[in-house]
């Protein structure tokens, strides 16, 4: 490319153009050197400076502007001579010379960019080779007029082989041509290219031009290119109409239209006229301009429609480019300003660089996240990360016991956060998986609101004993639809399973499996903005699948319990017992999950942090040291967050140190970001059974959450008194308060499920819970729990005395 620019820049201007086969003058520039020498259109060039025109390579060897060239011409069968004084090319002529160079460079650059972004893609590699051969042919074609003789031969060889490459690429992209004649078509073009390129490979141009068959060879190369362009555009149209998805067809529509506009003028106005009449109807310099549509159209399609699925790579590269430009610009600004203000500013340049590097090291993570948020919003109109999504939905799922709430979380909120076009949820109901509705104004059998997948999904039930459900149960993690098709292609599927598998708007299947049992399936549609599911998306779904399965199991159990409550009037004791088991099971699951996180990811993160520390020491003084130190800080930060999650799931000091220590630890964490917490706690270690300790801590935890999240409290007072027979717990806040119901059993009817859970826990322990609240006066939750059976009997008889004793101690 550089050699082409050099030769074009140094080429003198003669003001005429003649055919390389017949020597006939095609055009003569008005007021140009040739016109002033008397050369006319139709003259035939026989020799240049005494050298026959077929042997003159290059035409103006070692001649520059100002030199004279003697042309031997034939006009009306009479020879005559014209002396042409060469001139320096004007800017317009130089622009005409360099126009093909710009086109060749655009094709070369586009091929390199696409290959760098998607090196593993077959289409990207083929696109790269096609572009390189095409750009090389254009560059060699320019040099064939100015440079050595071998460039003319190279131009013809590359022109021959660009034809089968063009056909092969469009037989593969955008949809592979599934036709047994595809191989014959490619073999035909490759065979013709080989036959046409062999003469240029083994014989020099002067020898070929002296042959009477050269005109046939010359026209054959151009005709071969013309046929390849026609076939390639035909394949492009054929593939376009074969694309079943309207969304995918929209991606390549602009490329199809631009390819037609780019190659039609070149084919109709230049290549075919030259083949038929030896003279292009329109000069190649003008029809070449339309080829610029190719790099522009592909560049736009790659950016706008993710043609080669490069959005994610472009996204990340753009973030680092912006950061690099920002810090480079800041450094140059500081150096220039310092040089302008101080006479010996160059002495301070190393100091400026050191300070800037220190500042960059301290602010790089924050700036990187800010820029990443902006770029993600530009690309996908939203932003999210693993920690934020998992934290948000884990807390929400942990507090969900309603089927409609679970469906709202997974069908409405999760797709909105992950920027997915739609979702549908199927939960276990007997022997089937059925869709779940979370809109109160929709029938229970009709599930899909606007953001869900199509409403036809509600008509399909998936049998839990069928092939589809069994495969999803064994998979355990997210599965994409193509993989599901391949895995189930040889199995017998029922109508409902086939109806779901053939839907084009379902991209990912997320099974909710708990203890080997399929509790439900979440169906997710395509990503917005033509994005694709990344590794981080799959990690998010894998993490949430377990929690969602636990919640789905809880939802199903609670649903079953409530159905039984409606059917059986005398089921209060059974409900208590089942609910107690449910609470115990949830605590066991919390404990199990906390232990799994502590013994698994936490320990691995500790090991990773140690290894990063060792690596940083080993690379001390190198450019990797700072990066390893920052990476270790990030790992320690993530380690601290996982420890916080473990603490919320199961405080480590609860079993070993007791209730008071667990409350102190939890309150100390809340004080960092929340209201003032005043503690008056009595050490109860060894005085309370584990069941009571856990239940009272959950009561305290729920009361604190209500005070912080719902009551907007600024001060919370926690009091704990323990004797050998009785435990008293009080949580008082100065929040906004609410109208407390006269009977705690009515909490469920008023939507206070958290308070209802507290009351049920205390009741299962044989204790009592009192609630004092009013709008604007804050809220106080008081709990009395007996520590043994005898105390429980006395508690039943003397509850009024206990309350008065508590009130007197509280007033003091």
Steps between C-alpha positions, in 0.01 A plus 500: 500500500782739585681411175183580308478846658867570424470402132173691461652811657810490276314416177518786242186607317464453121129569460400190301376143545540217247403133483765260624398249228455700181682818603201709388470835676178496704499845663704816468490765774410840360781752553725211604852427370379243246225728368749784454726260308214419261403153622134416430256232606523208256873525445692178553818507710772290335811589704616722786853644469571242233390204714199303373202563722465129591854504643492838679487408871476733671394750235688794651801328652731749674310798358358787701297814444664727238645214293389451140362171369491411130188310399478307172132490403285386211213712378290386204763236413773767488779508761598828662688621807395719792730642764320523835652702784412331831360713781461466875162357589251754632316439830194380308707253300677381817163450664396291200821297527458447875127423497551124439765502775238629745259227392766230533601627843135505617450138394828395661422679827146359521629146452767546769251645750245223450766230533643661814156512659389149404812290424318171567215569257518328161304782336738760647808314371350458153395866499857595592656295216250632245568859602876456496498348149263773377706784650820339366348479151407869507845604626677281243273639227618853581864392500452317169469839332792666684725229639695198381368238262443236769229719657289462188527123521425504875195717433360251249568200729332665801209606278455138390494362855285776649210362294474153667564657840212741445269213403619280789445773758143566387432126488589495872371835628249599630350148475701200372376376165360151570510368146688200355591717198687747719820297470469483121448877483810572706709245308395663172608849606826368651577304184438800276712719732785247484484478121494879457776570754754244374608703193563806719699284741744350248526760221592867501253764386695597185499136390129466578408821322685391192279192485188526280296327778580767760181692433299183575696448822453864600126491433471160670635636829251788492213275396589256778483788750169622356339156528633462857349835597164398354506158669614648833218754504255227402617286792468799730138550396433127526640485854310813599164353401583166666556658843198399710540761771386851423744633761798326336382608155494858621867467598618426144246708307725804490799288390297347215383838373848653528663207317261538209561876483877449529552235231227581246664819361841327485350200325260672259689818418864386504572124501240378248550791254875436507443131428260572215650814344855511648416842649317563832182700462591691820862521624591266782593800715134598519345154545761415765349771720193283556715223652551729800146400596631152592722596798252762613201264481681215677636738763152636567343154505764368740441795735123531465389141446785300654559329165793288621393523868775746589300726732649364819859526373443847357341600828799399711756639252318832489515527879876452507544735204309777677702451818827503306402815311391669822825435686715578196316825441528594866874430498559706185287783634695511825837489321404772251354721772807452718728577207306821436506612863858410600823557305663169606186294483666195342673431832160442662362268233605176682336632818178575311505151353555339841217698661270419210580128525429509873169676441410258223575201722272634772211597274519244220245248642247775566550666161491164323165416655357845421611483137378141473157608624484778240613274215257225602218751504607617155520144361214330686307788667580357840771365729537226756770286658520166673517623859215749470261257331575206729475713814175662393319185394638277775352731763172523311477124449585438863201710605258349245238248598232594248463338160402830338796679660740233377356527149528879509866478606599248234268600215495879533790630710778256402452540119483878544827498694680263261348683198322192365206535263269274697464212743255235615493293817375143532467361853432153631133415547437133558643296213540800267682828465246776436539874421447741788320834484593792725247754370190513717286621210588195287350157526713248683528285190623794290847607587678729268496879539662722242857425602456123513541264211201450273170405665493164319740368764215483750326235299792260532564283803824312544476159661759455776550140386559599135828507310526880508450528875739213574773655286459840668504334841829330420650815345450703817627824340399734216467333159465682167238389248741371230671273754159377615402424139816295444462310827132410444505447123492121538239486777123473476335823613133572565312784334549748784874441513533536122298823508743655748813371327395639162445852631759741359455756781639269772879511522588375849336238724580530871392193702427557869625180661495441874643178646466325164136603449390736224304780671456714189648636178569863410485572127699804382478673164767679296713781640408854405700711253598176320735415787587142589515313829849543642690286748403744775130457410531123532681536834219723627237249391690207651531682833135604511372160384572336838343782701202511264458123533504529880246780481287304253503209741402731785230658287363161413502388862333819618245474222420144600467606862262780418287273283473256783404780737206587277391137465537387860346716769673327788857508367660760727725257680606332177580839348710593800697179482554522125596863523743419774661236282511750217675756720740239629566383145563858389741549786673177410518614139639836610755323714583259218532783247716705737721198564529426129598858424743509795663167422498546123521844332627673815791262546579510130500879510734493800733273309478722194584809707805322646614394155451852369708629790777251417484587131522868583811434706652293221434774243614784726633785292327387180194648329283213632555580868246781524240304303542197726472717810179659371365159404573373851317800648199419281510136610516606867204734444300216345609277787363751750166516315469122497571495872222755548262275306604202714441709812151594384419139418637364828691721746811303596482607863138396545571136584835552671459831686127533539220741416646815658828470311318443170279805560805715582679389182194561285433840659861609448464430128172690478646802682752548219230592248179526699348663809638525854456173688496496881555157657411379851579130484545238769740216434288186457767254382410147599155596635291462183449206262620540142144506364404797719829682425447472124133601515566804720783612275270477196238699689762764581625496140149548357423780745825677408426463129150644546635792700771583246328429170135581570487726807798723405615494862796709617540329839437142605515362853552127555459344842558139608446353847548133583435301812502130568132483406422789271642701210375851423587681173398850391574695180380863505544760224407865448374446145175602335296220658169358380158398629559174687219242465316408822563131432833376362323215321366757250849604386475280190177667389667843518811389312745505797652162419830583669327577830284192454815288462639648824175428684490144369859436605431623852175308524675178395735552794208537740570871549314821434560801276360845566500780243470868597486753218314805373560741211778744591591339834728217392463127560594259776508122468503309833555126531468271805627144458513231773825304523348175638168321526430599862567859416264465206218392730564790738524730200154399389363579845696820575542673163353820639759506781783453250380789290475731799846398617639568151328837477635608840856403405465672163370823656795507740 
